[in-house]
Amino acid sequence: MTLKVKKDLLKGVCRSCGTTSKLDSSHKVGVYMLKNPPKDESEFKKEMKDEPEAKEEKGTSKKPAAEVKPKKSKPTGDSKALAEDAKIEELTLASAELADTISRIKSYKNSHDRTPQELVDEIGNICVSQGLKEDMKYYVTMHGLFDDKMLVQWSKEANVRGAVKLMTDKDEFKGRCWVVLALQSFILKTYPETLKQHANTILKHFYDDDILNEDSIIKCCSKAHSSEMLRTGRTFNIELNDQFKKLTDPFVMWLKEAQEDSEEEGEEEEAKAVPLSKEEEEKQRQKNLIKEQMKRQEEELKASKDKARVEAPKSSEVKEEIARVDILEIKPEGKAATLDDL
């Protein structure tokens, strides 16, 4: 990349694609570059041409071809991957670079009552100065704005909630994935003793404040998708990921059920909103008539059953009376008595 200063603006020009983009000039390095602008390519080329002539004037001779060191070969795909892995390993979660970044965010937050936008801007400037990528930005944000009393801070500090929401609104789905990844490390690795049992509550707070939505939580915390969604982050740990999935499974299941219910209600409302043709209206009318008839028949059947239950005790009383008469050996009317009866 080639750096240029034009009208008190610091710009960078990509040498491969030619894209020009503005750079952050508010940082100390940016202010220095504005006061001491970098040289143009023409000046560099001129110096390179003049350099061997100056050496000859001093009496120095060029090195023989045999003594010239061979040029380094360009790294292959495998060597590039190894180099990237080495950089990731160097930037551990306990490194001095991250510790300094988190300390700067904490001191900025505690030094004054900051607005959400001020917090987001300062966090962005600090991360740019440290060369941190987006996934690490959310990690240092979570550790810089919160501690083991996260639930209390979340309820009392509206500016902090607003700052996290601004960050995720800007980065949309990818930012929400980085939030989940940062929460995994924050809850299970940094403060497991105090926050592990509150993982579902914390996740619900982020959901209620529209920082995380159903789609991001289900995909980033469910067993089917989480590893695929979060593996690209530098703080990804397969053991922490599996542990976080088990902890948050009740909340994820609740979200899935609620989502299914809302989808069914939406389908019913859409079906009601769609206008029906005359034939469909006639069919629907006939269906409604059949339902009414069946309902009426059920009511009549129920009423007859209730009536039979009410009359049942009377018939049993009559049977008992007849049995009692038989015991007394009293003949009913219409049957003449005989001498044996006397």
C-alpha positions, 0 to 999 in steps of 0.5 A, a space after each residue: 500500500 502507498 500512503 498519500 497526504 492530500 488536503 490534510 487527509 491521509 489516504 492509502 492506495 492499494 498497489 495490487 487493485 488501485 483502490 484508494 481509501 481514507 485512513 484514520 488521521 485522528 491517531 497519533 501515527 496519523 497526526 505524525 504522517 500529516 505533519 511529515 508526509 511520506 515520500 512519493 514513489 518518484 522520490 524513492 526511485 530517484 534515491 535508488 538510482 543515486 545510491 550506487 553512484 554515491 557508493 562508487 564516489 566513496 570508492 566502494 565497489 559492488 559485491 561480486 555476483 558470487 557473494 550476493 545473497 540469493 533472493 528469498 522465494 515467494 511463500 507457497 500456499 502451505 507456507 502462507 497458512 503456517 505463517 498465518 497460524 504462527 501470527 494467531 498463536 503469537 496473539 494469545 488471549 493473555 498477550 500484553 498487546 490484548 491486555 493493553 487494549 483492554 486496559 485502555 478501553 476500561 480507563 476510557 469508559 471509567 474516566 467520564 460518562 461516555 455516550 454509546 457513540 463515543 465508546 464505539 469510536 474510541 474502541 475502533 481507534 484503539 483496535 486500529 492502532 493495535 491492528 486487531 481484526 473484527 472478531 478480536 474487537 468484540 473480544 476486547 470490547 466484552 472484556 473492556 466494558 464488563 467484569 464479573 458483575 456483568 448482569 448488574 452492569 448490564 441493567 444499570 449502564 445503558 450507554 454500554 448496552 447501546 455501544 454493543 448494539 451500535 457495533 452489532 448493527 453496523 456489522 449485522 450477522 457477522 458481528 452477532 457471531 463475533 458477540 457469541 464467540 466473545 461471550 463464550 470466552 468471557 463467560 467460560 474462560 474469564 469468569 466461569 465461577 460467577 457467570 457460568 450459571 447465568 449463561 442463559 440469562 445473559 443470552 436473553 438480555 442480549 436477545 431482549 435488547 435486539 443485539 442478538 436475534 433468533 437467527 443468530 442465536 440458533 445458528 451460533 449456539 445450536 449443535 448443527 451450525 455453531 462450529 461452522 459459523 464461529 470457527 473462523 474467529 481467533 478465539 474459537 475453542 472447540 471445547 468451549 464451544 461444546 460447553 456453551 452449546 450445552 449450557 444455552 440449549 434450553 434457551 435455544 430450544 425455547 427460541 425454536 418453539 417460539 419461532 415455529 409458533 409465530 410461523 404458524 400464526 403468520 401462515 394462518 393470517 396470510 391464508 385469511 388475508 388472501 381473497 377467495 374465489 366464488 367456488 372456494 367461498 362456497 366450499 368454505 361455506 359448506 364446510 362451516 355448515 357441516 361443522 355447525 351441524 356436527 357441533 349441534 348434534 354433539 350438543 344434543 347427544 350430550 343433553 340426552 346423556 345428561 337427562 338419562 343420568 338424571 332419570 337413572 336414580 328414579 328407576 333404581 328407587 322403583 326397583 328397590 320399592 318392588 324388592 321391599 314389597 316382595 320381602 313383606 310378601 304383600 301381593 300387588 293389586 289385581 291378584 286375589 288372595 288364597 287360603 294358603 296365603 291366610 
